[in-house]
Amino acid sequence: MMRAWKILGAVLVVLVLCMVLGGGRAEAQVLTMKFAHFADDKHPGHLAALRFVAAVQERTKGQIKIDIFPNNMLGSPPEQAEQVKMGTTDMGLPTQGQFDKWIKAMGVVMLPFAYDDYDHVHRVLDGPAFQWFSQMAEKEGFILLSNWEYGFRNLTNNKRPINTPADLKGLKVRVPPEMQIGAAFEALGAQTTVIAFPELYMALAQGVADGQDNPTSVIYFMKFYEVQKHLALTRHIYNNMIHTISAKTWAKLTPEQKTIFQEESKKAGAYMRQQIMSQEEDLVAKMGQGGTQVTRPNLALFRAAMKPAYDKIFKYVGEENGKKYTEFIEAARKK
């Protein structure tokens, strides 16, 4: 009898250990990720990120948990891109302006006044250009999941309404550390100064710069209109957020999980595009009702002054890259 009790006790110990170790293995299977971006928590980019995260967590049955860090919580946009490359942050929403520090060709997307409208630029970026950029990005440690949105950039300032290129002469415009934007404004006679995005609102409020450029949604949700009197709908440069995952994180996913990420990323990106495009006129109207003076310049006048900017950009990205991408632009325009 004593021997039987000893055997039963040993079996119970083994069962308990199996339960503990098995629970530990199940716990270890949960993959926790960090998703950083620079949009305000009311911006469509953050709302799209929330949709993506909820869908992934549901479809993976909780085996992947994603924490979102909006509004530059993990650093400025260039710092976030660096973190994704290194794998210290798993996912981000960098624009071409962050990518072209490693992949010069991606900078050609930001040619000033290059696109007719949103449909045109979406045909360009979702077409052969996406595969072209994806191959280059993967070599640098980035996996491109899908194109999201950011939008056409518009100009605000505190000095005067902008109707012609001459109105920019001498204007001190804040630019991000992206040479294409600086080249465009310098071609129009403006002075440029680089100021980090998290510091921009205060810099405008204190008069460190006369103006700045950003997509309409960013100007509204970051409340730059509170410290800027004039908004010109110049639509001078387009760039978009690109939903990106670190190649180091991507390697940890199963084929099924990778498919889920790609599918849900495209759905979230489509939602963000719809939100950005449908809200633009409403946001402009709200800023106008709040006292911002809105102008709609003749863009042909500005486009005609862009040759110096194009020369600089093609030199930066490489002549062959510039030529190849402009062929994508023209092919998409003919459709």
C-alpha positions, 0 to 999 in steps of 0.5 A, spaced: 500 500 500 505 504 501 508 503 495 502 504 491 501 511 494 508 513 493 507 511 485 501 515 485 504 521 488 510 521 483 505 521 478 501 527 481 508 531 481 509 529 474 502 531 472 503 538 475 510 539 472 507 538 465 501 542 467 506 548 469 511 547 463 506 546 458 502 553 461 509 556 460 510 554 453 503 556 451 505 563 454 511 563 450 507 562 444 504 569 445 508 574 441 508 581 443 510 587 438 511 594 438 507 599 433 510 606 433 508 612 428 508 619 428 500 621 428 496 624 433 491 619 436 485 622 433 488 622 426 486 617 421 493 613 421 492 611 428 485 609 427 487 605 421 493 602 426 487 600 431 483 596 426 489 593 424 491 591 431 484 588 433 484 584 426 490 581 427 489 579 434 482 576 433 485 572 427 491 569 430 486 568 436 491 572 441 497 569 439 500 576 437 499 582 441 501 589 438 502 595 443 501 602 439 505 608 440 502 614 437 504 621 436 512 620 436 512 616 443 518 612 441 522 618 438 521 622 432 519 619 425 527 618 423 528 615 429 522 610 429 524 608 422 531 606 425 528 602 430 524 598 425 530 597 421 534 595 427 528 590 430 527 594 436 521 596 434 517 591 430 512 596 426 512 603 423 509 607 418 515 611 415 514 615 409 519 615 403 522 621 406 524 617 412 526 611 407 530 614 402 536 615 408 537 608 406 534 607 399 535 613 395 530 611 390 524 611 394 526 619 395 523 620 387 516 619 390 516 626 392 517 630 386 513 636 386 507 637 382 508 630 379 501 627 380 494 629 377 490 627 383 489 621 388 487 616 383 493 617 379 498 617 385 495 611 388 495 607 381 503 609 381 505 606 388 500 600 388 503 598 381 510 596 379 513 601 383 511 597 390 515 591 388 521 595 386 521 599 392 519 592 396 525 589 393 530 594 395 527 595 402 528 588 404 535 588 403 535 594 408 531 590 413 524 592 412 518 588 409 513 593 406 506 590 407 502 595 404 501 603 402 497 607 407 496 614 406 499 621 408 497 626 403 498 632 398 502 637 402 499 644 403 503 650 406 501 654 412 504 661 414 503 667 418 506 672 414 501 673 408 496 669 403 500 665 398 497 665 391 503 666 386 510 663 387 512 670 388 509 670 395 514 665 397 520 669 396 523 671 403 518 666 407 522 662 412 519 655 412 520 649 416 521 643 413 523 636 415 529 633 414 527 631 407 531 634 401 525 634 396 521 639 400 527 643 401 528 643 394 521 645 392 521 651 397 528 654 395 526 653 387 520 658 389 525 663 393 523 661 400 528 660 406 528 653 409 529 651 416 529 644 419 525 643 425 523 636 428 516 634 428 515 634 435 518 641 436 514 644 430 507 647 434 512 651 439 516 653 433 511 656 429 508 659 436 514 662 437 515 665 430 522 661 429 519 659 422 514 663 418 510 657 416 510 649 414 508 644 410 504 638 411 498 634 409 491 637 411 489 632 416 496 633 419 495 641 419 488 640 422 489 634 427 496 637 430 492 644 430 497 648 427 492 652 424 492 655 431 498 658 430 498 660 423 493 665 419 494 662 412 493 656 409 494 655 401 492 649 398 498 648 394 498 640 394 506 641 392 508 634 394 505 627 395 508 622 400 504 616 404 505 612 410 508 605 408 506 600 413 512 596 414 515 591 419 522 589 421 525 583 417 527 581 424 520 580 426 517 578 420 522 572 420 518 570 427 512 569 423 509 563 420 506 563 413 499 563 416 501 569 420 504 573 414 498 572 410 494 575 416 498 581 416 498 582 409 491 582 408 489 586 414 494 591 412 491 592 406 484 593 409 487 598 414 490 602 408 484 602 404 480 605 410 485 610 411 485 612 404 478 613 404 478 617 411 483 622 408 480 623 402 473 624 404 475 629 410 480 633 406 475 639 404 471 638 411 477 639 415 479 645 410 472 648 411 473 647 419 479 651 419 476 657 414 470 657 419 475 658 425 479 664 422 484 661 417 485 664 411 484 659 405 487 660 398 487 656 392 493 658 388 494 656 380 499 650 381 501 651 373 505 657 375 508 653 381 510 647 377 513 651 372 518 653 377 520 646 379 526 645 374 532 646 379 528 642 384 527 636 379 535 637 378 537 636 385 532 631 386 534 626 380 542 628 383 540 625 390 536 619 388 540 617 381 538 619 374 536 612 372 532 611 378 529 618 377 527 616 369 524 609 371 520 612 376 517 618 372 516 612 367 511 609 372 508 616 373 507 617 365 504 610 364 499 611 370 497 617 367 495 614 361 490 609 364 
